[in-house]
Amino acid sequence: MKKTIITVVGKDSVGIIAKVCTYLAENQVNILDISQTIVQGYFNMMMIVDANETPKNFEELATELEKIGEEIGVIIKAQHEDIFNKMHRL
């Protein structure tokens, strides 16, 4: 399973989750876990997804998600699970 960590951060607005989840569904990316909070008007979401079935490579997904973030005024980052784990290991 090719797990990917997706983070979304920015000023809260209508449709952030819908836009990101629609893109993922259209590209056969399955959401395994999702956590989202809004703190004083700032939106923060972390998703763990399975990208096994997508026809796109990781770089395409990451770039397209970044573009979506620019369109809706948030920062979207995608990282391979193993890299994410290594970066956050104590």
C-alpha positions, 0 to 999 in steps of 0.5 A: 500500500502506498500511503501518503500524508496530506496536510492542508493549512490556511484561513478557513473557508467554505468548501476546502474539504469538498475540493480536496476530497473530490480531487482525491476521489476523481483520482482513485485515492482512498482516504484511510484516516482524516482529522480536521480542526479549526482554531480561531478561523484557521483550518488544519487538516491531516489525511492518511490516504492510499494511492495504490489505485491512482494512475498518477505518480506521486509527483503529479498528485503532489503538484496538482494538490498544491495547485488546488491549494493555491486556488482556494487559498490554503497550503496543501502538502503531500509526503510519502508516509516513510519520509513523514515518519522519518522526519518526525521520529525522535 
